[in-house]
Amino acid sequence: MLFGPTFPLTAALSSFFIGRGSVKLVMVTTIGSNILNILLDFLLIFGVSDVGIPALGATGAALATGAAQTVQAVLLLGVFLQRRHRETFGTTQWRFKPKLFFQNLRIGLPNSLTGIFDAMGWSVLAQILVAASAAHVTLYSIGDSFYVLFAVGFLGLQKGITTVAANYIGANREEILSQTLRSGIKMVLFILIFLSIPMFFFPERLSELFLDSDSVLKLDESLKSHVEIAMRWLWVYFMFDAISALVCGLLTAAGDTLFVMCLNVANAWLFSVIPTYLCVAYFGGSPIITWGFWAFYGFVNALCFFLRYRYKNNKRWNTEILQALT
């Protein structure tokens, strides 16, 4: 918790560089910070008795993470305060600007709450599946592990499209947004083709990463086959979730974050958490049902966000036509 302020500081400084298209510096410092974190983990968690470094366990892990994050924040801050940035962007002007502050809050707070409510939904879902059976929660945990692994890439793509779209909107070149979205979808399809190879053709190999223990296999003899089917449903969810992320990036660039938050929360509960609870608790649904509902939730989300984007786009064009006529 003492290292807590370094995380929003890093996010704010990274936004300055990403917003200007200088993503290489952020990428290099992030990679360097993670490498430093790993090295410090080995030193502080397990200790090095030869040089007098004690084994600190979980405390050492926290210190390693905090120290690595602090190093990244200091490096970014140093570049942020360079003379060229001070003269061009006024990076040493620390005066509080209420209007700008609340504008950032209006756009950023719904994004933050979206992440919190999403985490709450996944947590409640996990508790539901724990109460159902060990097979249910095991299959959920396996799918969630793969989701966390690959979803980071889609989130990074979302941040990229938000930055590009915001620059186009600021330059009054909104007509290029559709082209930006199409480019993002092409990148998503390329990633999904790559992911389809292990998730469709070699799902048993993926399941073996988790089901190599006899104690786990005894939970449910059909658990391995369930994992193979769940991997396919997870791929479908990846597809719709990635498209949702791209469209959300455009809506975020346009400041429509409140709608994004409300729709995400409503759809997650209405089309995933609540149906899963009803099917599992009252109808004895199989462990696969969870990822089937998440795939359906992803489809509904993608459709709703795309319709919102079309509505906002058409509304902009209608406004311009009316202004031209008057």
C-alpha positions as CSV (number, residue, x, y, z in Angstrom):
1,M,0.0,0.0,0.0
2,L,2.9,2.4,0.6
3,F,3.9,2.0,-3.0
4,G,0.3,2.6,-4.1
5,P,0.8,6.2,-5.4
6,T,3.4,5.1,-7.9
7,F,0.8,3.2,-9.9
8,P,-1.5,6.1,-10.8
9,L,1.6,8.3,-11.3
10,T,2.9,5.8,-13.9
11,A,-0.5,5.7,-15.6
12,A,-0.7,9.5,-15.8
13,L,2.8,9.8,-17.2
14,S,2.3,7.0,-19.6
15,S,-0.9,8.7,-20.9
16,F,1.1,11.8,-21.7
17,F,3.5,9.8,-23.9
18,I,0.9,7.5,-25.4
19,G,-1.4,10.4,-26.2
20,R,1.4,11.9,-28.3
21,G,2.1,8.6,-30.0
22,S,5.4,8.0,-28.1
23,V,4.6,4.5,-27.1
24,K,8.1,3.1,-27.4
25,L,9.3,4.8,-24.2
26,V,6.4,3.4,-22.3
27,M,6.9,-0.1,-23.7
28,V,10.7,-0.1,-22.9
29,T,10.2,1.2,-19.4
30,T,7.4,-1.3,-18.8
31,I,9.5,-4.2,-20.0
32,G,12.5,-3.1,-18.0
33,S,10.3,-2.7,-14.9
34,N,8.9,-6.2,-15.2
35,I,12.4,-7.7,-15.7
36,L,13.6,-5.8,-12.6
37,N,10.6,-7.1,-10.7
38,I,11.4,-10.7,-11.6
39,L,15.1,-10.3,-10.5
40,L,14.1,-8.6,-7.2
41,D,11.5,-11.4,-6.6
42,F,14.3,-14.0,-6.7
43,L,16.5,-12.0,-4.4
44,L,13.9,-10.8,-1.9
45,I,11.5,-13.8,-1.8
46,F,14.0,-16.5,-1.4
47,G,16.9,-14.5,-0.1
48,V,20.7,-14.8,-0.8
49,S,22.4,-16.0,2.4
50,D,25.9,-15.6,1.0
51,V,25.5,-11.8,0.8
52,G,23.2,-11.4,3.8
53,I,19.9,-10.9,2.0
54,P,17.1,-12.6,4.1
55,A,14.2,-14.5,2.6
56,L,11.2,-12.2,3.0
57,G,8.6,-14.3,1.3
58,A,5.4,-12.4,0.5
59,T,6.9,-9.2,1.9
60,G,9.8,-9.6,-0.5
61,A,7.3,-10.0,-3.4
62,A,5.6,-6.7,-2.4
63,L,8.9,-4.9,-2.0
64,A,10.0,-6.1,-5.4
65,T,6.8,-5.0,-7.2
66,G,6.8,-1.6,-5.4
67,A,10.5,-1.0,-6.2
68,A,10.2,-1.9,-9.8
69,Q,7.1,0.3,-10.2
70,T,8.9,3.2,-8.5
71,V,11.8,2.9,-10.9
72,Q,9.5,3.1,-13.9
73,A,7.6,6.1,-12.5
74,V,10.9,7.9,-11.8
75,L,12.3,7.2,-15.3
76,L,9.1,8.5,-17.0
77,L,9.0,11.5,-14.7
78,G,12.6,12.3,-15.6
79,V,11.7,12.3,-19.3
80,F,8.5,14.2,-18.7
81,L,10.4,17.0,-17.0
82,Q,13.1,17.3,-19.8
83,R,13.7,20.8,-21.1
84,R,12.0,20.1,-24.5
85,H,8.8,19.0,-22.8
86,R,8.9,21.9,-20.3
87,E,9.2,24.4,-23.1
88,T,6.7,22.8,-25.5
89,F,4.1,21.4,-23.2
90,G,4.7,23.2,-19.9
91,T,5.2,20.0,-17.9
92,T,6.4,22.0,-14.9
93,Q,3.1,24.0,-14.6
94,W,1.7,22.4,-11.5
95,R,-1.3,24.7,-11.0
96,F,-4.5,23.0,-10.3
97,K,-7.1,23.4,-13.0
98,P,-10.6,22.5,-11.8
99,K,-12.3,22.4,-15.2
100,L,-9.6,20.1,-16.7
101,F,-9.6,18.0,-13.5
102,F,-13.4,17.3,-13.5
103,Q,-13.3,16.7,-17.3
104,N,-10.7,14.0,-16.8
105,L,-12.8,12.6,-13.9
106,R,-16.0,12.6,-15.9
107,I,-14.3,10.5,-18.6
108,G,-12.0,8.4,-16.4
109,L,-14.3,7.5,-13.4
110,P,-16.8,5.4,-15.4
111,N,-13.9,3.5,-16.9
112,S,-12.6,2.8,-13.5
113,L,-16.0,1.7,-12.2
114,T,-16.4,-0.5,-15.2
115,G,-13.3,-2.5,-14.2
116,I,-14.6,-2.7,-10.6
117,F,-18.0,-3.9,-11.5
118,D,-16.5,-6.4,-14.0
119,A,-14.3,-7.8,-11.2
120,M,-17.3,-8.0,-8.9
121,G,-19.3,-10.0,-11.5
122,W,-16.4,-12.5,-12.0
123,S,-16.0,-12.8,-8.3
124,V,-19.7,-13.5,-7.7
125,L,-19.7,-16.0,-10.5
126,A,-16.7,-17.8,-9.0
127,Q,-18.6,-18.0,-5.6
128,I,-21.6,-19.5,-7.4
129,L,-19.5,-22.1,-9.1
130,V,-17.6,-23.0,-5.9
131,A,-21.0,-23.7,-4.3
132,A,-22.0,-25.9,-7.3
133,S,-19.1,-28.3,-7.5
134,A,-15.3,-28.6,-7.7
135,A,-15.7,-29.5,-11.4
136,H,-17.6,-26.2,-12.1
137,V,-15.0,-24.0,-10.4
138,T,-12.1,-25.9,-11.8
139,L,-13.3,-25.4,-15.4
140,Y,-14.0,-21.8,-14.6
141,S,-10.5,-21.2,-13.2
142,I,-8.9,-22.9,-16.3
143,G,-10.8,-20.7,-18.7
144,D,-10.2,-17.6,-16.6
145,S,-6.5,-18.3,-16.6
146,F,-6.4,-18.3,-20.4
147,Y,-8.7,-15.3,-20.6
148,V,-6.4,-13.2,-18.4
149,L,-3.4,-14.4,-20.4
150,F,-4.7,-13.3,-23.8
151,A,-7.1,-10.5,-22.9
152,V,-4.2,-8.2,-22.1
153,G,-3.4,-8.1,-25.8
154,F,-6.9,-7.0,-26.7
155,L,-6.9,-4.3,-23.9
156,G,-3.6,-3.0,-25.3
157,L,-5.2,-2.8,-28.8
158,Q,-8.1,-0.9,-27.2
159,K,-5.8,1.6,-25.7
160,G,-4.1,2.1,-29.0
161,I,-7.4,2.6,-30.9
162,T,-8.5,5.1,-28.2
163,T,-5.3,7.1,-28.7
164,V,-5.5,7.1,-32.5
165,A,-9.2,8.0,-32.5
166,A,-8.8,10.8,-29.9
167,N,-6.1,12.3,-32.1
168,Y,-8.4,12.1,-35.2
169,I,-11.4,13.6,-33.2
170,G,-9.2,16.4,-32.0
171,A,-8.1,17.1,-35.6
172,N,-11.8,17.1,-36.8
173,R,-11.1,14.1,-38.9
174,E,-13.9,11.8,-37.6
175,E,-14.5,10.3,-41.0
176,I,-11.4,8.2,-40.5
177,L,-12.8,6.5,-37.4
178,S,-14.5,3.8,-39.4
179,Q,-11.3,3.0,-41.2
180,T,-9.5,2.8,-37.9
181,L,-12.2,0.4,-36.6
182,R,-11.8,-1.8,-39.7
183,S,-8.0,-1.9,-39.2
184,G,-8.5,-3.0,-35.6
185,I,-10.9,-5.7,-36.6
186,K,-8.4,-7.1,-39.1
187,M,-5.7,-7.3,-36.4
188,V,-8.2,-9.0,-34.1
189,L,-9.0,-11.6,-36.7
190,F,-5.4,-12.3,-37.3
191,I,-4.9,-12.9,-33.6
192,L,-8.0,-15.1,-33.4
193,I,-6.8,-17.3,-36.3
194,F,-3.5,-17.8,-34.4
195,L,-5.4,-18.7,-31.2
196,S,-7.8,-21.1,-33.0
197,I,-4.9,-23.5,-33.6
198,P,-4.4,-24.5,-30.0
199,M,-7.9,-23.9,-28.8
200,F,-9.7,-25.8,-31.6
201,F,-7.2,-28.4,-32.7
202,F,-5.1,-29.1,-29.6
203,P,-7.4,-28.3,-26.6
204,E,-6.3,-31.5,-24.9
205,R,-2.8,-30.1,-24.7
206,L,-4.1,-27.1,-23.0
207,S,-6.1,-29.1,-20.5
208,E,-3.1,-31.2,-19.6
209,L,-1.4,-28.1,-18.3
210,F,-4.0,-28.1,-15.5
211,L,-5.3,-31.7,-15.3
212,D,-2.0,-33.6,-14.8
213,S,-2.9,-34.5,-11.2
214,D,-4.9,-37.6,-10.3
215,S,-6.6,-35.8,-7.6
216,V,-8.0,-33.3,-10.1
217,L,-9.1,-36.0,-12.6
218,K,-11.1,-37.8,-9.9
219,L,-13.3,-34.7,-9.4
220,D,-15.1,-35.5,-12.7
221,E,-14.1,-38.2,-15.2
222,S,-15.4,-36.0,-18.1
223,L,-13.6,-32.9,-16.9
224,K,-11.0,-33.1,-19.6
225,S,-13.6,-33.3,-22.4
226,H,-15.4,-30.3,-20.8
227,V,-12.2,-28.3,-21.0
228,E,-11.9,-29.0,-24.7
229,I,-15.4,-27.8,-25.3
230,A,-14.9,-24.8,-23.0
231,M,-11.8,-23.8,-25.0
232,R,-14.0,-23.4,-28.1
233,W,-16.6,-21.3,-26.3
234,L,-13.8,-19.2,-24.8
235,W,-12.5,-18.6,-28.4
236,V,-15.9,-17.3,-29.4
237,Y,-16.0,-15.1,-26.3
238,F,-12.5,-13.8,-27.2
239,M,-13.8,-12.8,-30.7
240,F,-16.8,-10.8,-29.4
241,D,-15.0,-9.4,-26.5
242,A,-12.1,-8.1,-28.7
243,I,-14.6,-6.4,-31.0
244,S,-16.3,-4.9,-28.0
245,A,-13.0,-3.6,-26.8
246,L,-12.3,-1.9,-30.1
247,V,-15.7,-0.2,-30.3
248,C,-15.4,0.8,-26.6
249,G,-12.0,2.4,-27.5
250,L,-13.8,4.6,-30.1
251,L,-16.6,5.5,-27.6
252,T,-14.0,6.3,-24.9
253,A,-12.2,8.6,-27.3
254,A,-15.5,10.4,-27.9
255,G,-16.1,10.7,-24.1
256,D,-19.0,8.2,-24.1
257,T,-17.6,6.3,-21.1
258,L,-20.8,6.5,-18.9
259,F,-22.7,4.5,-21.5
260,V,-19.9,2.0,-21.8
261,M,-20.0,1.4,-18.0
262,C,-23.8,1.0,-17.8
263,L,-24.0,-1.4,-20.7
264,N,-21.0,-3.5,-19.6
265,V,-22.5,-3.9,-16.1
266,A,-26.0,-4.6,-17.2
267,N,-25.1,-7.1,-19.9
268,A,-22.7,-9.0,-17.6
269,W,-25.3,-9.6,-14.9
270,L,-28.3,-10.0,-17.2
271,F,-26.7,-12.4,-19.8
272,S,-24.0,-14.2,-17.8
273,V,-24.0,-14.1,-14.0
274,I,-27.8,-14.4,-13.3
275,P,-28.4,-17.0,-16.1
276,T,-25.4,-19.1,-14.9
277,Y,-26.7,-19.0,-11.3
278,L,-30.2,-20.1,-12.3
279,C,-29.0,-22.9,-14.6
280,V,-26.4,-24.2,-12.1
281,A,-28.3,-23.8,-8.8
282,Y,-31.8,-24.9,-10.0
283,F,-31.3,-26.9,-13.1
284,G,-28.0,-28.7,-12.5
285,G,-26.2,-27.1,-15.5
286,S,-22.9,-28.7,-16.6
287,P,-19.6,-26.9,-16.0
288,I,-19.5,-25.9,-19.7
289,I,-22.6,-23.7,-19.3
290,T,-20.5,-20.9,-17.8
291,W,-18.5,-20.2,-20.9
292,G,-21.5,-20.7,-23.1
293,F,-23.2,-17.8,-21.3
294,W,-20.0,-15.7,-21.4
295,A,-19.9,-16.2,-25.2
296,F,-23.5,-15.1,-25.5
297,Y,-22.8,-12.1,-23.2
298,G,-19.8,-11.2,-25.5
299,F,-22.1,-11.3,-28.6
300,V,-24.7,-9.1,-26.9
301,N,-22.1,-6.7,-25.8
302,A,-20.4,-6.4,-29.2
303,L,-23.8,-5.9,-30.9
304,C,-24.9,-3.2,-28.4
305,F,-21.6,-1.3,-28.6
306,F,-21.6,-1.4,-32.4
307,L,-25.2,-0.1,-32.6
308,R,-24.2,2.7,-30.2
309,Y,-21.2,3.5,-32.4
310,R,-23.5,3.6,-35.5
311,Y,-26.0,5.8,-33.7
312,K,-23.3,8.3,-32.6
313,N,-21.8,8.3,-36.1
314,N,-25.2,8.8,-37.8
315,K,-26.1,11.5,-35.3
316,R,-22.9,13.4,-36.1
317,W,-23.6,13.3,-39.8
318,N,-27.2,14.4,-39.3
319,T,-26.0,17.3,-37.2
320,E,-23.5,18.4,-39.9
321,I,-26.2,18.1,-42.6
322,L,-28.6,20.3,-40.6
323,Q,-25.9,22.8,-39.9
324,A,-25.2,23.0,-43.7
325,L,-28.8,23.4,-44.6
326,T,-29.3,26.2,-42.1
